[in-house]
Amino acid sequence: MPGPDKQTDDQEAKPSRLDDSRRIIEEYAADLREIIKQLRRKLN
């Protein structure tokens, strides 16, 4: 039977759902910023 230390190690090893969601949203926002920059260059 795993001890209480084992459970905390598993939780620390993988990011929480909130952290994972935040990372995905930040990557998406960065991609959108890059697309906007490229479109601005083409229009000018």
PDB file of N, H, CA, C and O in Angstrom:
ATOM      1  N   MET A   1       0.849  -1.177   0.000  1.00  0.00           N
ATOM      2  CA  MET A   1       0.000   0.000   0.000  1.00  0.00           C
ATOM      3  C   MET A   1       0.896   1.242   0.000  1.00  0.00           C
ATOM      4  O   MET A   1       1.791   1.363   0.836  1.00  0.00           O
ATOM      5  N   PRO A   2       0.653   2.167  -0.943  1.00  0.00           N
ATOM      6  CA  PRO A   2       1.532   3.350  -1.015  1.00  0.00           C
ATOM      7  C   PRO A   2       1.313   4.278   0.175  1.00  0.00           C
ATOM      8  O   PRO A   2       0.195   4.455   0.658  1.00  0.00           O
ATOM      9  N   GLY A   3       2.406   4.856   0.624  1.00  0.00           N
ATOM     10  H   GLY A   3       3.315   4.711   0.232  1.00  0.00           H
ATOM     11  CA  GLY A   3       2.338   5.778   1.749  1.00  0.00           C
ATOM     12  C   GLY A   3       1.863   7.155   1.294  1.00  0.00           C
ATOM     13  O   GLY A   3       1.698   7.391   0.097  1.00  0.00           O
ATOM     14  N   PRO A   4       1.647   8.055   2.233  1.00  0.00           N
ATOM     15  CA  PRO A   4       1.174   9.402   1.874  1.00  0.00           C
ATOM     16  C   PRO A   4       2.199  10.180   1.041  1.00  0.00           C
ATOM     17  O   PRO A   4       1.818  11.065   0.274  1.00  0.00           O
ATOM     18  N   ASP A   5       3.474   9.868   1.178  1.00  0.00           N
ATOM     19  H   ASP A   5       3.783   9.150   1.801  1.00  0.00           H
ATOM     20  CA  ASP A   5       4.505  10.554   0.383  1.00  0.00           C
ATOM     21  C   ASP A   5       4.347  10.250  -1.101  1.00  0.00           C
ATOM     22  O   ASP A   5       4.597  11.113  -1.942  1.00  0.00           O
ATOM     23  N   LYS A   6       3.937   9.041  -1.422  1.00  0.00           N
ATOM     24  H   LYS A   6       3.733   8.340  -0.739  1.00  0.00           H
ATOM     25  CA  LYS A   6       3.797   8.637  -2.823  1.00  0.00           C
ATOM     26  C   LYS A   6       2.741   9.482  -3.534  1.00  0.00           C
ATOM     27  O   LYS A   6       2.936   9.870  -4.686  1.00  0.00           O
ATOM     28  N   GLN A   7       1.633   9.768  -2.865  1.00  0.00           N
ATOM     29  H   GLN A   7       1.475   9.453  -1.929  1.00  0.00           H
ATOM     30  CA  GLN A   7       0.564  10.535  -3.486  1.00  0.00           C
ATOM     31  C   GLN A   7       0.999  11.975  -3.764  1.00  0.00           C
ATOM     32  O   GLN A   7       0.682  12.508  -4.828  1.00  0.00           O
ATOM     33  N   THR A   8       1.705  12.609  -2.853  1.00  0.00           N
ATOM     34  H   THR A   8       1.963  12.176  -1.989  1.00  0.00           H
ATOM     35  CA  THR A   8       2.143  13.977  -3.085  1.00  0.00           C
ATOM     36  C   THR A   8       3.185  14.033  -4.192  1.00  0.00           C
ATOM     37  O   THR A   8       3.231  15.014  -4.935  1.00  0.00           O
ATOM     38  N   ASP A   9       4.027  13.006  -4.323  1.00  0.00           N
ATOM     39  H   ASP A   9       3.990  12.210  -3.720  1.00  0.00           H
ATOM     40  CA  ASP A   9       5.005  12.975  -5.407  1.00  0.00           C
ATOM     41  C   ASP A   9       4.309  12.912  -6.755  1.00  0.00           C
ATOM     42  O   ASP A   9       4.742  13.575  -7.697  1.00  0.00           O
ATOM     43  N   ASP A  10       3.250  12.137  -6.871  1.00  0.00           N
ATOM     44  H   ASP A  10       2.898  11.599  -6.105  1.00  0.00           H
ATOM     45  CA  ASP A  10       2.516  12.034  -8.130  1.00  0.00           C
ATOM     46  C   ASP A  10       1.860  13.366  -8.488  1.00  0.00           C
ATOM     47  O   ASP A  10       1.863  13.769  -9.651  1.00  0.00           O
ATOM     48  N   GLN A  11       1.304  14.042  -7.496  1.00  0.00           N
ATOM     49  H   GLN A  11       1.302  13.714  -6.552  1.00  0.00           H
ATOM     50  CA  GLN A  11       0.639  15.312  -7.775  1.00  0.00           C
ATOM     51  C   GLN A  11       1.642  16.374  -8.198  1.00  0.00           C
ATOM     52  O   GLN A  11       1.336  17.197  -9.061  1.00  0.00           O
ATOM     53  N   GLU A  12       2.827  16.375  -7.613  1.00  0.00           N
ATOM     54  H   GLU A  12       3.076  15.707  -6.911  1.00  0.00           H
ATOM     55  CA  GLU A  12       3.837  17.363  -7.974  1.00  0.00           C
ATOM     56  C   GLU A  12       4.450  17.058  -9.335  1.00  0.00           C
ATOM     57  O   GLU A  12       4.896  17.970 -10.032  1.00  0.00           O
ATOM     58  N   ALA A  13       4.475  15.799  -9.714  1.00  0.00           N
ATOM     59  H   ALA A  13       4.112  15.058  -9.148  1.00  0.00           H
ATOM     60  CA  ALA A  13       5.103  15.416 -10.968  1.00  0.00           C
ATOM     61  C   ALA A  13       4.298  15.895 -12.172  1.00  0.00           C
ATOM     62  O   ALA A  13       4.880  16.360 -13.152  1.00  0.00           O
ATOM     63  N   LYS A  14       2.968  15.791 -12.119  1.00  0.00           N
ATOM     64  H   LYS A  14       2.495  15.413 -11.323  1.00  0.00           H
ATOM     65  CA  LYS A  14       2.170  16.242 -13.258  1.00  0.00           C
ATOM     66  C   LYS A  14       1.480  17.551 -12.911  1.00  0.00           C
ATOM     67  O   LYS A  14       1.033  17.737 -11.780  1.00  0.00           O
ATOM     68  N   PRO A  15       1.390  18.467 -13.884  1.00  0.00           N
ATOM     69  CA  PRO A  15       0.761  19.764 -13.599  1.00  0.00           C
ATOM     70  C   PRO A  15      -0.734  19.599 -13.348  1.00  0.00           C
ATOM     71  O   PRO A  15      -1.364  18.673 -13.860  1.00  0.00           O
ATOM     72  N   SER A  16      -1.284  20.495 -12.566  1.00  0.00           N
ATOM     73  H   SER A  16      -0.773  21.248 -12.150  1.00  0.00           H
ATOM     74  CA  SER A  16      -2.712  20.444 -12.300  1.00  0.00           C
ATOM     75  C   SER A  16      -3.473  20.800 -13.571  1.00  0.00           C
ATOM     76  O   SER A  16      -2.894  21.335 -14.516  1.00  0.00           O
ATOM     77  N   ARG A  17      -4.746  20.508 -13.592  1.00  0.00           N
ATOM     78  H   ARG A  17      -5.216  20.074 -12.824  1.00  0.00           H
ATOM     79  CA  ARG A  17      -5.554  20.815 -14.766  1.00  0.00           C
ATOM     80  C   ARG A  17      -5.569  22.319 -15.024  1.00  0.00           C
ATOM     81  O   ARG A  17      -5.566  22.750 -16.177  1.00  0.00           O
ATOM     82  N   LEU A  18      -5.586  23.120 -13.956  1.00  0.00           N
ATOM     83  H   LEU A  18      -5.589  22.770 -13.020  1.00  0.00           H
ATOM     84  CA  LEU A  18      -5.582  24.566 -14.113  1.00  0.00           C
ATOM     85  C   LEU A  18      -4.282  25.030 -14.752  1.00  0.00           C
ATOM     86  O   LEU A  18      -4.306  25.836 -15.682  1.00  0.00           O
ATOM     87  N   ASP A  19      -3.148  24.536 -14.268  1.00  0.00           N
ATOM     88  H   ASP A  19      -3.128  23.881 -13.512  1.00  0.00           H
ATOM     89  CA  ASP A  19      -1.858  24.916 -14.847  1.00  0.00           C
ATOM     90  C   ASP A  19      -1.755  24.488 -16.299  1.00  0.00           C
ATOM     91  O   ASP A  19      -1.256  25.236 -17.139  1.00  0.00           O
ATOM     92  N   ASP A  20      -2.224  23.290 -16.592  1.00  0.00           N
ATOM     93  H   ASP A  20      -2.630  22.682 -15.910  1.00  0.00           H
ATOM     94  CA  ASP A  20      -2.169  22.787 -17.959  1.00  0.00           C
ATOM     95  C   ASP A  20      -3.054  23.630 -18.868  1.00  0.00           C
ATOM     96  O   ASP A  20      -2.650  23.973 -19.979  1.00  0.00           O
ATOM     97  N   SER A  21      -4.250  23.965 -18.409  1.00  0.00           N
ATOM     98  H   SER A  21      -4.578  23.687 -17.507  1.00  0.00           H
ATOM     99  CA  SER A  21      -5.160  24.799 -19.202  1.00  0.00           C
ATOM    100  C   SER A  21      -4.560  26.180 -19.426  1.00  0.00           C
ATOM    101  O   SER A  21      -4.637  26.730 -20.524  1.00  0.00           O
ATOM    102  N   ARG A  22      -3.965  26.732 -18.379  1.00  0.00           N
ATOM    103  H   ARG A  22      -3.903  26.285 -17.487  1.00  0.00           H
ATOM    104  CA  ARG A  22      -3.358  28.070 -18.506  1.00  0.00           C
ATOM    105  C   ARG A  22      -2.216  28.058 -19.518  1.00  0.00           C
ATOM    106  O   ARG A  22      -2.072  28.995 -20.302  1.00  0.00           O
ATOM    107  N   ARG A  23      -1.400  26.996 -19.504  1.00  0.00           N
ATOM    108  H   ARG A  23      -1.517  26.234 -18.866  1.00  0.00           H
ATOM    109  CA  ARG A  23      -0.289  26.887 -20.448  1.00  0.00           C
ATOM    110  C   ARG A  23      -0.811  26.807 -21.883  1.00  0.00           C
ATOM    111  O   ARG A  23      -0.269  27.459 -22.775  1.00  0.00           O
ATOM    112  N   ILE A  24      -1.846  26.022 -22.107  1.00  0.00           N
ATOM    113  H   ILE A  24      -2.286  25.492 -21.382  1.00  0.00           H
ATOM    114  CA  ILE A  24      -2.415  25.886 -23.449  1.00  0.00           C
ATOM    115  C   ILE A  24      -2.966  27.221 -23.937  1.00  0.00           C
ATOM    116  O   ILE A  24      -2.763  27.591 -25.094  1.00  0.00           O
ATOM    117  N   ILE A  25      -3.661  27.946 -23.063  1.00  0.00           N
ATOM    118  H   ILE A  25      -3.826  27.645 -22.123  1.00  0.00           H
ATOM    119  CA  ILE A  25      -4.225  29.243 -23.439  1.00  0.00           C
ATOM    120  C   ILE A  25      -3.117  30.239 -23.748  1.00  0.00           C
ATOM    121  O   ILE A  25      -3.232  31.015 -24.696  1.00  0.00           O
ATOM    122  N   GLU A  26      -2.047  30.228 -22.960  1.00  0.00           N
ATOM    123  H   GLU A  26      -1.954  29.597 -22.190  1.00  0.00           H
ATOM    124  CA  GLU A  26      -0.927  31.138 -23.216  1.00  0.00           C
ATOM    125  C   GLU A  26      -0.268  30.832 -24.557  1.00  0.00           C
ATOM    126  O   GLU A  26       0.099  31.752 -25.288  1.00  0.00           O
ATOM    127  N   GLU A  27      -0.114  29.551 -24.888  1.00  0.00           N
ATOM    128  H   GLU A  27      -0.412  28.804 -24.294  1.00  0.00           H
ATOM    129  CA  GLU A  27       0.458  29.182 -26.183  1.00  0.00           C
ATOM    130  C   GLU A  27      -0.455  29.642 -27.319  1.00  0.00           C
ATOM    131  O   GLU A  27       0.025  30.143 -28.336  1.00  0.00           O
ATOM    132  N   TYR A  28      -1.757  29.476 -27.152  1.00  0.00           N
ATOM    133  H   TYR A  28      -2.147  29.069 -26.325  1.00  0.00           H
ATOM    134  CA  TYR A  28      -2.729  29.896 -28.164  1.00  0.00           C
ATOM    135  C   TYR A  28      -2.668  31.409 -28.363  1.00  0.00           C
ATOM    136  O   TYR A  28      -2.676  31.887 -29.498  1.00  0.00           O
ATOM    137  N   ALA A  29      -2.607  32.163 -27.265  1.00  0.00           N
ATOM    138  H   ALA A  29      -2.601  31.775 -26.343  1.00  0.00           H
ATOM    139  CA  ALA A  29      -2.527  33.618 -27.352  1.00  0.00           C
ATOM    140  C   ALA A  29      -1.240  34.050 -28.043  1.00  0.00           C
ATOM    141  O   ALA A  29      -1.255  34.990 -28.837  1.00  0.00           O
ATOM    142  N   ALA A  30      -0.137  33.387 -27.756  1.00  0.00           N
ATOM    143  H   ALA A  30      -0.124  32.623 -27.111  1.00  0.00           H
ATOM    144  CA  ALA A  30       1.131  33.716 -28.402  1.00  0.00           C
ATOM    145  C   ALA A  30       1.056  33.440 -29.902  1.00  0.00           C
ATOM    146  O   ALA A  30       1.572  34.217 -30.706  1.00  0.00           O
ATOM    147  N   ASP A  31       0.416  32.337 -30.278  1.00  0.00           N
ATOM    148  H   ASP A  31      -0.003  31.706 -29.625  1.00  0.00           H
ATOM    149  CA  ASP A  31       0.240  32.034 -31.706  1.00  0.00           C
ATOM    150  C   ASP A  31      -0.613  33.097 -32.383  1.00  0.00           C
ATOM    151  O   ASP A  31      -0.306  33.513 -33.501  1.00  0.00           O
ATOM    152  N   LEU A  32      -1.676  33.543 -31.724  1.00  0.00           N
ATOM    153  H   LEU A  32      -1.925  33.206 -30.817  1.00  0.00           H
ATOM    154  CA  LEU A  32      -2.522  34.594 -32.302  1.00  0.00           C
ATOM    155  C   LEU A  32      -1.746  35.897 -32.461  1.00  0.00           C
ATOM    156  O   LEU A  32      -1.899  36.593 -33.464  1.00  0.00           O
ATOM    157  N   ARG A  33      -0.911  36.230 -31.473  1.00  0.00           N
ATOM    158  H   ARG A  33      -0.787  35.664 -30.657  1.00  0.00           H
ATOM    159  CA  ARG A  33      -0.094  37.451 -31.590  1.00  0.00           C
ATOM    160  C   ARG A  33       0.833  37.368 -32.798  1.00  0.00           C
ATOM    161  O   ARG A  33       1.011  38.350 -33.519  1.00  0.00           O
ATOM    162  N   GLU A  34       1.419  36.203 -33.014  1.00  0.00           N
ATOM    163  H   GLU A  34       1.274  35.406 -32.428  1.00  0.00           H
ATOM    164  CA  GLU A  34       2.326  36.023 -34.151  1.00  0.00           C
ATOM    165  C   GLU A  34       1.567  36.165 -35.473  1.00  0.00           C
ATOM    166  O   GLU A  34       2.069  36.782 -36.413  1.00  0.00           O
ATOM    167  N   ILE A  35       0.379  35.606 -35.546  1.00  0.00           N
ATOM    168  H   ILE A  35      -0.029  35.105 -34.782  1.00  0.00           H
ATOM    169  CA  ILE A  35      -0.438  35.720 -36.764  1.00  0.00           C
ATOM    170  C   ILE A  35      -0.789  37.183 -37.021  1.00  0.00           C
ATOM    171  O   ILE A  35      -0.728  37.643 -38.161  1.00  0.00           O
ATOM    172  N   ILE A  36      -1.155  37.912 -35.975  1.00  0.00           N
ATOM    173  H   ILE A  36      -1.206  37.538 -35.049  1.00  0.00           H
ATOM    174  CA  ILE A  36      -1.485  39.334 -36.128  1.00  0.00           C
ATOM    175  C   ILE A  36      -0.279  40.115 -36.631  1.00  0.00           C
ATOM    176  O   ILE A  36      -0.419  40.974 -37.502  1.00  0.00           O
ATOM    177  N   LYS A  37       0.911  39.825 -36.090  1.00  0.00           N
ATOM    178  H   LYS A  37       1.025  39.127 -35.383  1.00  0.00           H
ATOM    179  CA  LYS A  37       2.131  40.502 -36.562  1.00  0.00           C
ATOM    180  C   LYS A  37       2.356  40.246 -38.043  1.00  0.00           C
ATOM    181  O   LYS A  37       2.677  41.168 -38.792  1.00  0.00           O
ATOM    182  N   GLN A  38       2.189  38.994 -38.470  1.00  0.00           N
ATOM    183  H   GLN A  38       1.928  38.245 -37.861  1.00  0.00           H
ATOM    184  CA  GLN A  38       2.416  38.644 -39.873  1.00  0.00           C
ATOM    185  C   GLN A  38       1.400  39.342 -40.771  1.00  0.00           C
ATOM    186  O   GLN A  38       1.753  39.819 -41.849  1.00  0.00           O
ATOM    187  N   LEU A  39       0.153  39.408 -40.342  1.00  0.00           N
ATOM    188  H   LEU A  39      -0.134  39.021 -39.466  1.00  0.00           H
ATOM    189  CA  LEU A  39      -0.875  40.083 -41.136  1.00  0.00           C
ATOM    190  C   LEU A  39      -0.603  41.587 -41.234  1.00  0.00           C
ATOM    191  O   LEU A  39      -0.811  42.183 -42.291  1.00  0.00           O
ATOM    192  N   ARG A  40      -0.149  42.192 -40.162  1.00  0.00           N
ATOM    193  H   ARG A  40       0.020  41.707 -39.304  1.00  0.00           H
ATOM    194  CA  ARG A  40       0.168  43.619 -40.181  1.00  0.00           C
ATOM    195  C   ARG A  40       1.306  43.902 -41.163  1.00  0.00           C
ATOM    196  O   ARG A  40       1.276  44.899 -41.884  1.00  0.00           O
ATOM    197  N   ARG A  41       2.317  43.012 -41.185  1.00  0.00           N
ATOM    198  H   ARG A  41       2.342  42.203 -40.599  1.00  0.00           H
ATOM    199  CA  ARG A  41       3.434  43.186 -42.127  1.00  0.00           C
ATOM    200  C   ARG A  41       2.937  43.124 -43.574  1.00  0.00           C
ATOM    201  O   ARG A  41       3.381  43.904 -44.417  1.00  0.00           O
ATOM    202  N   LYS A  42       2.024  42.206 -43.860  1.00  0.00           N
ATOM    203  H   LYS A  42       1.663  41.573 -43.176  1.00  0.00           H
ATOM    204  CA  LYS A  42       1.528  42.062 -45.226  1.00  0.00           C
ATOM    205  C   LYS A  42       0.680  43.254 -45.638  1.00  0.00           C
ATOM    206  O   LYS A  42       0.702  43.647 -46.804  1.00  0.00           O
ATOM    207  N   LEU A  43      -0.064  43.838 -44.711  1.00  0.00           N
ATOM    208  H   LEU A  43      -0.082  43.520 -43.763  1.00  0.00           H
ATOM    209  CA  LEU A  43      -0.928  44.959 -45.046  1.00  0.00           C
ATOM    210  C   LEU A  43      -0.164  46.272 -45.200  1.00  0.00           C
ATOM    211  O   LEU A  43      -0.648  47.184 -45.872  1.00  0.00           O
ATOM    212  N   ASN A  44       1.010  46.388 -44.598  1.00  0.00           N
ATOM    213  H   ASN A  44       1.404  45.648 -44.053  1.00  0.00           H
ATOM    214  CA  ASN A  44       1.776  47.641 -44.685  1.00  0.00           C
ATOM    215  C   ASN A  44       2.722  47.646 -45.851  1.00  0.00           C
ATOM    216  O   ASN A  44       3.437  48.626 -46.061  1.00  0.00           O
TER     217      ASN A  44
END
